[in-house]
């Protein structure tokens, strides 16, 4: 049996208070149920946003940069 994302990324989630953690867990769980397979860096972005370490605009900019980088990497293959 594989670990849940909460177990796999406990070190990241443990930085959050209970309210922040619940928000991230709900968001990620819903996305996983829709087919998302998050990476560690994607979970870390969610955690940083929930902890107030980055603004919504910074979060969106980083997500878009990651998407562009992944597209370039896939197109280079």
N, C-alpha and C positions, 0 to 999 in steps of 0.2 A: 504494500500500500504506500503510495507516495505522500509526502508531507503536504499539508495545506500551505497556501501562500503565507498565512500568518505564522506558521512554524518555520517556513523557509526563510522568511524575512523578519523574524522576531527582533533581530538586532536593530533594524531600522524602525520598526513599529514601537519598540520599547522607549524610544525618545519622546513619544507623544503622550499627552495627558489622556485620560479616558474618553473625553468628548472628541478630541481630535482623532484618536485611534479609531473610535467607532465610525466616524465619518469616512476615514480612509478605507476601513474594512468594508463598509457598505458599498462604497463606490467601486472598489476593486472587485468585490464579490459579484456585484451586478454585471460588471463588464466581463468577468470570467464566464459567467453564465451565458453571456451573449457570444462567447467564442474567443475572447481576448486571451492571449498567453503572454502575460507581462514579463518583462525583463527586470533585473535588479535595478537598473538605472531608471526605469519607468516607475517602479515602486518608490524609489528614492525621491523622484520628482514630486510624487503625490505627498509623500511625508514632509518634504521641505515646504511645500505649499501649505499644507495643513498646519504646520508649526509656525507659519508666518515668516519663514526665512526668505520667501520670495513673493512678489506681488502676483496677481492674476495675469497681468500683462507679461511679466517675466516668465511665468509658467508656460503660457501659450507660446511665447517666442521660443522657448527651449523645446517644447513638443514639436513645433513646426521645423525647427532646425534638425531635430532627430529624424523626422520623417524625410526631409530632403536628403540627409546623409544616407539613410537606409535606401532610398530610391537610387541614389548615385551608385552605391555599392552594388545593388542588384543589377543595375543596367551595365555595369562594367564587367559583369561575368560573361 
